[in-house]
Amino acid sequence: MEQERVINPIPPAVLVLALLMVGIELVMQLATAGLAGGAQGVGWRADTINDFAFFPAIQHEMFARGAFPFDYLYRYVTYPFVHSSLMHAGFAAVITLAVGKFVGDRWHWASVVTVFFSSAIVAAVIFGLIAPENWPYYGGYPAVYGLIGAFSHIMWVRLGQQGANRWKAFSMIGILLVIQIIWGLFVKLIYLMGYGGDATPMMLYLGISEFAGFGVGLILSPLVGPGGWQGFLARIRQR
């Protein structure tokens, strides 16, 4: 008799994405503690942000010149693996594992990766259009929001098949939106009390770009999920 597994395996593609986030951050932690890189290790995080994060100035320059060199383009897909702290990376990795497993158990790995990176790319483009030139953009949340968009699509279809209220599929993104609003109001209150600078503009730009990532995941899902484009057309004809 086959024993039931206590923990179901995580799809390899999802595991690799999460491990990249955590692994790079652990190297940064070791470097900051002086356990890696020697005296130069202390500056590794700043160097990593400078070399692999996304900056609106880079996008502005590409658009102005009409040239798109690889030395600039790679940042659209590397910034999700750069973080500011262990907590920053940890939360991104945990959500990637949780939501990614749900999606990856039902989709081909290539579809999961497509949503992850497509959401990251579009989110960076949006951030580049609205944020100041020298504000660095990094962290896995825009790509994670894309996976949440895929999760929402899967739940939308499932709830429809069950005859249940389909709008419940957006409960997760709704909760995240409320959390972001509350946190933004808290940060604004701290600023009005005279503590620290006003982080409201940055939070607004981040929120817009992250929800753009969610939109990409939601829109792509019918196209890259099970059945792909042909399945999407078949569902449209049935309606």
C-alpha positions, 0 to 999 in steps of 0.5 A: 500500500502506497503511503500518502505524502505528508508534504506534496512536492513543489513543482521544480520551476517554482522551487528554482525561482524561490531558491534563487530569491533566497539563495542570492539574499543569503549570499548578501547576508553572509557578505554583510556579516563579513563571512563572504567577500572579505572587506568588499563583501559589505558593498555587495548589496549596493553593487548587486542593486546597481548591476541587476536592479531596474532603473527608469533612467535605463528605459528612458535612454533606450526609448530615446535612442531607439536601441535596446542593448542586452546590457540594459534588457537583462535587468527586466528579468533579474530584478525580481531576484534582488532584495533589500533584506532577508525579510523582503526576500523571504516573503517573496519566496514564501508567496512564490512557493505557496501560490506557485505550487497551486498554479504549477500543480495544474499548469505546465512549468513553462506556463508558470515561468512565462507568467512569472517573467512576463509580469515582471517585465510589464511591471518594470515597464510601467514603473519606468514610465511613472517613477523618477529616473534614479529610483531603483526597482527590485524585488520579487513581488511584481512577478509574484503578483502575476502568479496571484493573477494566475491563481485568481483565474484558476479559481474563477474558472473553478467557482464558475464550474461549481456554480459559486460566486466567481468574485471570490476568486479575487479575495487574495488580491483584494486582501493584498490591496487592503493591506497596501492601503493600510500600510500606505496610510500608516507610512503617511501618518509617520511622515506627518508626525515628523518621522522620516521622509515621505515614502508615499510616492514610492509606495504609489509607484510600487503599488501601480506596477505590482498590480500591473503584474497581477493584471498580466498574470490574469490576462495571460492565464487563459492563453498559457494555461491548460488548452492554451490559445485553442482552448481559449477560443473554444471556450469563447465559441461555447459562450 
